[in-house]
């Protein structure tokens, strides 16, 4: 199987606080290979405040992670758009390989 270079992107959000719906809509309307949204059960935010899910206290600010990949050129355009919605330090990217 042949492999191609792609750029992986991970966007860290807080449910109910960040622009999660806008990020998802942007990716949904983009010509990328696909994306996945993960909902965390616990997370430590920039203010070092723990947000976690429990039976007694369902935090409305649980962590969300949006992950996607595509060609470096497509990803760069999307990251430029994401930076107007999300703090730039909440967007992480790296080079990876994928099957064609």
RAHU-V429652 format. One record per backbone hydrogen bond with DSSP energy under -0.5 kcal/mol. NH is the residue of the N-H (numbers start at 1). CO is the residue of the C=O. Records with the same first field share a line. If there is no record, write none. Layout:
# RAHU-V429652
NH->CO ; CO
This chain:
# RAHU-V429652
4->98
6->96
7->70
8->6 ; 94
9->68
10->92
11->66
12->90
13->11 ; 64
15->62
17->14
18->14
20->18
23->19
24->20
25->21
26->22
27->23
28->24
29->25
30->27
32->30
33->69
36->67
38->36 ; 65
40->38 ; 63
43->51
45->43 ; 49
48->45
50->48
51->43
53->41
54->57
59->52 ; 57
62->59
64->13
65->38
66->11
67->36 ; 65
68->9
69->34
70->7
75->71
76->72
77->73
78->74
79->75
80->76
81->77
82->78
83->79
84->81
85->82
86->82
90->87
91->88
92->10 ; 90
94->8
96->6
98->4
100->2
